Amino acid sequence: MTRLIDVSNLTLQFDTDEGRITAVDDVSFTLEAGEVMGLVGESGSGKSVTAKALMKLNASNAHYGPDTKITLHLESGPVDIMSLKTSKDLQVVRGGAISMIFQEPMASFAPAITIGDQMVEQLLIHTDMNAKRAREVSIEMLDRVGISDAATRFRQYAFELSGGMRQRAMIAMALSTSPKLLIADEPTTALDVTIQAQVIDLMKDLVSDFGMGIIFITHDLGVIAQTADKVAVMYLGRLVEQGQVRDVIRNPGHPYTKGLIDALPQLDDLDQPLTPIPGDIPSPLERPPGCVFNTRCSANLGAICSSEIPVFHPVSDGHQVACHLYREGNAK
Amino acid sequence: MSEDILIAARDLSVHYPLSKKSLFGPRQVVKACEGVNLDIAKGSFWGLVGESGSGKTTLGRACLKAAPITRGSVKYSDEDVSFDLTLIDKDDLKEYRKRSQLIFQDPYAALSPRMTVRDIIAEPLEVMGMTKTREETDERVREIAAKCRLNLEHLRRFPHAFSGGQRQRISIARALVSRPHFVVADESVAALDVSIQADVLNLLKDIQKEMGLTFLFISHDLSVVAHVCDHVAVMYLGRLVESAPTRELFAAPRHPYTKALLSAIPSLDPDDSGKAQKLEGEIPSPTNPPPGCKFQTRCPEAVDICRKDEPKLEHSSKGHEVACHRWQELMG
């Protein structure tokens, strides 16, 4: 496998009317080509902001930390994303090497431009295809994602397509520039389960056909279990656990990950009561000191959790947990 | 009709006319809900599931007399009164409004940002003239707020100061302050994170037991319904296709649509992906439903009769009803 992207010490703050808030705090991860990484967490945990940072797609009030380093490895050599300043420089990654699928497909298409024109437009910007070739490629892609009668759909507007169809068109559009990295931000959340199952299947097929890396953002651990190779769990801007999907889901190490899994209603055991994680996610303006999860944690060790930020401790090969429970001398 | 049925619908249909395409053309009609029979027992937690566009919200609203009933009847009967919602007069409707309530999906949109939490919860009492003095109102508000785990200090604040889970608890308090007998909860946890969702579900369940309420719980999420409901009905394109006690439905689903819905839920086990029976296509448009069984266009088991005759709900075992021509055959 070849390394696709290195993210180290990503810190991101936003200036707001109420002061500067930290949305992402010291996040590091890597992704190989052909690998699917799930990024899980509640709303407000910083998943989307992290993903957008890979293309510097955050609003102008965003401040990246001085140690932030994001390196994208392309065939032409490594690209240091933090050093790209103008939107012209960033065009190489935005929609080119990195594509993104958004949660709400209706809001992501321009309503007054046909699906086809939008697909062709980005191909003309990012590739050296001519208009005729771009049209052929677009129709091919629509067909590839399972849209029947692709040539007709090519001429239609977003409102003429159903929800599942729109999400497929979105995927076709994102893939037509052959990106190296695909960021899928809650791509199935707005869809019904039966359609979600179709879209998950489609995405799995596409990974094996195109061999790109995918960062799959979702709050649904079931979707992660079915699609991802590895998973990173985020809470209030920090990564709290990461590892292979089997390790994390079968042997969750962090109390937050355990809490997320226990809160999920399971069909195979209806007698098991639902266990919520107590309390609410704190506002980013009031980030707790020490471990960010200490205010809701059931395994709180006391002073250390509210004063010292836990570092990652390995629990098995490639599986690491940022929790004081795993410090040396604290046998689990 | 037996004593312990709170809501009984017979041949209930709700049709919405569409605007005419041309002056002399036929008027198209959306049959959002067609020929539904249901009996909701007193004190039960009755679940209604289906994909978007299946008519579950319309059915819920028809039971509250908040949707126009085109044909059929809905009868409400508790210990003191009974109403026929198709013939109800203005005064009785006022009385029915006190006895029935709705909890909305989106806790961000459902609460007025300009009212304090106390005023939001008190409003139904004041509008319906259920309390005489301000002291009485305040007492009722405090009582229900405590039940919904809101503290007194919360009552003075405005909704923007609350998280999604807390807002949903405020919505629940407002719905229950008039001491209704029948509550329709329409996708009441769909907008919440899993960790909070479990908390709100437990709260609804506790309150239902404590106050002896009858719930119609509408959701697209089968695993949520499985955990809280006593009885589940499955809807597809305006028809009930299956209805059974929860355990029975999940242990022995009879309708191919119910089976497909169950298998489309992504499993938490990463190695368990093969069993899923994938549905092709999407739910047809309700303006132009297919002939015969409404599910035949997507049904893996459809045969000739399914394309001609519409199946009726029939008993497969006690309390378990299914509308499929082939359920007996498919059992073997």
Boltz contact constraints between the chains, C-beta under 6 A:
constraints:
  - contact:
      token1: [A, 42]
      token2: [B, 193]
      max_distance: 6.0
  - contact:
      token1: [A, 43]
      token2: [B, 193]
      max_distance: 6.0
  - contact:
      token1: [A, 162]
      token2: [B, 282]
      max_distance: 6.0
  - contact:
      token1: [A, 164]
      token2: [B, 282]
      max_distance: 6.0
  - contact:
      token1: [A, 192]
      token2: [B, 51]
      max_distance: 6.0
  - contact:
      token1: [A, 192]
      token2: [B, 52]
      max_distance: 6.0
  - contact:
      token1: [A, 193]
      token2: [B, 264]
      max_distance: 6.0
  - contact:
      token1: [A, 194]
      token2: [B, 264]
      max_distance: 6.0
  - contact:
      token1: [A, 194]
      token2: [B, 279]
      max_distance: 6.0
  - contact:
      token1: [A, 197]
      token2: [B, 264]
      max_distance: 6.0
  - contact:
      token1: [A, 197]
      token2: [B, 278]
      max_distance: 6.0
  - contact:
      token1: [A, 222]
      token2: [B, 266]
      max_distance: 6.0
  - contact:
      token1: [A, 222]
      token2: [B, 268]
      max_distance: 6.0
  - contact:
      token1: [A, 223]
      token2: [B, 266]
      max_distance: 6.0
  - contact:
      token1: [A, 225]
      token2: [B, 268]
      max_distance: 6.0
  - contact:
      token1: [A, 225]
      token2: [B, 270]
      max_distance: 6.0
  - contact:
      token1: [A, 226]
      token2: [B, 266]
      max_distance: 6.0
  - contact:
      token1: [A, 226]
      token2: [B, 273]
      max_distance: 6.0
  - contact:
      token1: [A, 245]
      token2: [B, 270]
      max_distance: 6.0
  - contact:
      token1: [A, 246]
      token2: [B, 270]
      max_distance: 6.0
  - contact:
      token1: [A, 263]
      token2: [B, 194]
      max_distance: 6.0
  - contact:
      token1: [A, 263]
      token2: [B, 195]
      max_distance: 6.0
  - contact:
      token1: [A, 263]
      token2: [B, 198]
      max_distance: 6.0
  - contact:
      token1: [A, 264]
      token2: [B, 194]
      max_distance: 6.0
  - contact:
      token1: [A, 265]
      token2: [B, 223]
      max_distance: 6.0
  - contact:
      token1: [A, 265]
      token2: [B, 224]
      max_distance: 6.0
  - contact:
      token1: [A, 265]
      token2: [B, 227]
      max_distance: 6.0
  - contact:
      token1: [A, 267]
      token2: [B, 223]
      max_distance: 6.0
  - contact:
      token1: [A, 267]
      token2: [B, 226]
      max_distance: 6.0
  - contact:
      token1: [A, 270]
      token2: [B, 226]
      max_distance: 6.0
  - contact:
      token1: [A, 274]
      token2: [B, 198]
      max_distance: 6.0
  - contact:
      token1: [A, 274]
      token2: [B, 201]
      max_distance: 6.0
  - contact:
      token1: [A, 274]
      token2: [B, 202]
      max_distance: 6.0
  - contact:
      token1: [A, 274]
      token2: [B, 227]
      max_distance: 6.0
  - contact:
      token1: [A, 276]
      token2: [B, 195]
      max_distance: 6.0
  - contact:
      token1: [A, 276]
      token2: [B, 198]
      max_distance: 6.0
  - contact:
      token1: [A, 276]
      token2: [B, 199]
      max_distance: 6.0
  - contact:
      token1: [A, 277]
      token2: [B, 195]
      max_distance: 6.0
  - contact:
      token1: [A, 280]
      token2: [B, 163]
      max_distance: 6.0
  - contact:
      token1: [A, 280]
      token2: [B, 165]
      max_distance: 6.0
